[in-house]
């Protein structure tokens, strides 16, 4: 085999190797995207069911929740106490609509980030008019050391928005 043939063969080998690495990286990225999509679906379903224990189970022990106008809530225990206090003040209220559109899902290994627009409709008891809320939130997710496909919310940042013009009519 002459020198030119050896060079061509080596270049083909390098190209095939690089293609294999890219395919593996793409497969891993696709798996991460599917994992986050499953997390997001469950996250929305739990809110719609008002499954407080299920929602809180999605939080990492050292998770951080940043709510507008409030100090950072650090740790699952503090976040849980805050959520349970709110729920206790709202007996008979029911979430009747929970819509979240997730954007810019970015997955790198055990870490992922995304942001979402959110619309929630809550029906108070006693025939009172429904309460509609809109906002944005950012999530930073981390796969727990225990492995598997379970992700935990490591950080949540919420930003309420004014009601859209078309919802005011």
Secondary structure as a PSIPRED ss2 file (coil, helix, strand):
# PSIPRED VFORMAT (PSIPRED V4.0)

   1 X C   1.000  0.000  0.000
   2 X C   1.000  0.000  0.000
   3 X H   0.000  1.000  0.000
   4 X H   0.000  1.000  0.000
   5 X H   0.000  1.000  0.000
   6 X H   0.000  1.000  0.000
   7 X H   0.000  1.000  0.000
   8 X H   0.000  1.000  0.000
   9 X H   0.000  1.000  0.000
  10 X H   0.000  1.000  0.000
  11 X H   0.000  1.000  0.000
  12 X H   0.000  1.000  0.000
  13 X H   0.000  1.000  0.000
  14 X H   0.000  1.000  0.000
  15 X H   0.000  1.000  0.000
  16 X H   0.000  1.000  0.000
  17 X H   0.000  1.000  0.000
  18 X H   0.000  1.000  0.000
  19 X H   0.000  1.000  0.000
  20 X H   0.000  1.000  0.000
  21 X H   0.000  1.000  0.000
  22 X H   0.000  1.000  0.000
  23 X H   0.000  1.000  0.000
  24 X H   0.000  1.000  0.000
  25 X H   0.000  1.000  0.000
  26 X H   0.000  1.000  0.000
  27 X H   0.000  1.000  0.000
  28 X H   0.000  1.000  0.000
  29 X H   0.000  1.000  0.000
  30 X H   0.000  1.000  0.000
  31 X H   0.000  1.000  0.000
  32 X H   0.000  1.000  0.000
  33 X H   0.000  1.000  0.000
  34 X H   0.000  1.000  0.000
  35 X H   0.000  1.000  0.000
  36 X H   0.000  1.000  0.000
  37 X H   0.000  1.000  0.000
  38 X H   0.000  1.000  0.000
  39 X H   0.000  1.000  0.000
  40 X H   0.000  1.000  0.000
  41 X H   0.000  1.000  0.000
  42 X H   0.000  1.000  0.000
  43 X H   0.000  1.000  0.000
  44 X H   0.000  1.000  0.000
  45 X H   0.000  1.000  0.000
  46 X H   0.000  1.000  0.000
  47 X H   0.000  1.000  0.000
  48 X H   0.000  1.000  0.000
  49 X H   0.000  1.000  0.000
  50 X C   1.000  0.000  0.000
  51 X C   1.000  0.000  0.000
  52 X H   0.000  1.000  0.000
  53 X H   0.000  1.000  0.000
  54 X H   0.000  1.000  0.000
  55 X H   0.000  1.000  0.000
  56 X H   0.000  1.000  0.000
  57 X H   0.000  1.000  0.000
  58 X C   1.000  0.000  0.000
  59 X E   0.000  0.000  1.000
  60 X E   0.000  0.000  1.000
  61 X E   0.000  0.000  1.000
  62 X E   0.000  0.000  1.000
  63 X E   0.000  0.000  1.000
  64 X E   0.000  0.000  1.000
  65 X E   0.000  0.000  1.000
  66 X E   0.000  0.000  1.000
  67 X C   1.000  0.000  0.000
  68 X C   1.000  0.000  0.000
  69 X C   1.000  0.000  0.000
  70 X C   1.000  0.000  0.000
  71 X C   1.000  0.000  0.000
  72 X C   1.000  0.000  0.000
  73 X E   0.000  0.000  1.000
  74 X E   0.000  0.000  1.000
  75 X C   1.000  0.000  0.000
  76 X H   0.000  1.000  0.000
  77 X H   0.000  1.000  0.000
  78 X H   0.000  1.000  0.000
  79 X H   0.000  1.000  0.000
  80 X H   0.000  1.000  0.000
  81 X H   0.000  1.000  0.000
  82 X H   0.000  1.000  0.000
  83 X H   0.000  1.000  0.000
  84 X H   0.000  1.000  0.000
  85 X H   0.000  1.000  0.000
  86 X H   0.000  1.000  0.000
  87 X H   0.000  1.000  0.000
  88 X H   0.000  1.000  0.000
  89 X C   1.000  0.000  0.000
  90 X C   1.000  0.000  0.000
  91 X C   1.000  0.000  0.000
  92 X C   1.000  0.000  0.000
  93 X C   1.000  0.000  0.000
  94 X E   0.000  0.000  1.000
  95 X E   0.000  0.000  1.000
  96 X E   0.000  0.000  1.000
  97 X E   0.000  0.000  1.000
  98 X E   0.000  0.000  1.000
  99 X E   0.000  0.000  1.000
 100 X E   0.000  0.000  1.000
 101 X E   0.000  0.000  1.000
 102 X E   0.000  0.000  1.000
 103 X E   0.000  0.000  1.000
 104 X E   0.000  0.000  1.000
 105 X E   0.000  0.000  1.000
 106 X E   0.000  0.000  1.000
 107 X E   0.000  0.000  1.000
 108 X E   0.000  0.000  1.000
 109 X C   1.000  0.000  0.000
 110 X C   1.000  0.000  0.000
 111 X E   0.000  0.000  1.000
 112 X E   0.000  0.000  1.000
 113 X E   0.000  0.000  1.000
 114 X E   0.000  0.000  1.000
 115 X E   0.000  0.000  1.000
 116 X E   0.000  0.000  1.000
 117 X E   0.000  0.000  1.000
 118 X E   0.000  0.000  1.000
 119 X E   0.000  0.000  1.000
 120 X E   0.000  0.000  1.000
 121 X E   0.000  0.000  1.000
 122 X E   0.000  0.000  1.000
 123 X E   0.000  0.000  1.000
 124 X C   1.000  0.000  0.000
 125 X C   1.000  0.000  0.000
 126 X C   1.000  0.000  0.000
 127 X C   1.000  0.000  0.000
 128 X C   1.000  0.000  0.000
 129 X C   1.000  0.000  0.000
 130 X C   1.000  0.000  0.000
 131 X E   0.000  0.000  1.000
 132 X E   0.000  0.000  1.000
 133 X E   0.000  0.000  1.000
 134 X E   0.000  0.000  1.000
 135 X E   0.000  0.000  1.000
 136 X E   0.000  0.000  1.000
 137 X E   0.000  0.000  1.000
 138 X E   0.000  0.000  1.000
 139 X E   0.000  0.000  1.000
 140 X E   0.000  0.000  1.000
 141 X E   0.000  0.000  1.000
 142 X E   0.000  0.000  1.000
 143 X E   0.000  0.000  1.000
 144 X C   1.000  0.000  0.000
 145 X C   1.000  0.000  0.000
 146 X C   1.000  0.000  0.000
 147 X C   1.000  0.000  0.000
 148 X C   1.000  0.000  0.000
 149 X C   1.000  0.000  0.000
 150 X C   1.000  0.000  0.000
 151 X E   0.000  0.000  1.000
 152 X E   0.000  0.000  1.000
 153 X E   0.000  0.000  1.000
 154 X E   0.000  0.000  1.000
 155 X E   0.000  0.000  1.000
 156 X E   0.000  0.000  1.000
 157 X E   0.000  0.000  1.000
 158 X E   0.000  0.000  1.000
 159 X E   0.000  0.000  1.000
 160 X E   0.000  0.000  1.000
 161 X E   0.000  0.000  1.000
 162 X C   1.000  0.000  0.000
 163 X C   1.000  0.000  0.000
 164 X C   1.000  0.000  0.000
 165 X H   0.000  1.000  0.000
 166 X H   0.000  1.000  0.000
 167 X H   0.000  1.000  0.000
 168 X H   0.000  1.000  0.000
 169 X C   1.000  0.000  0.000
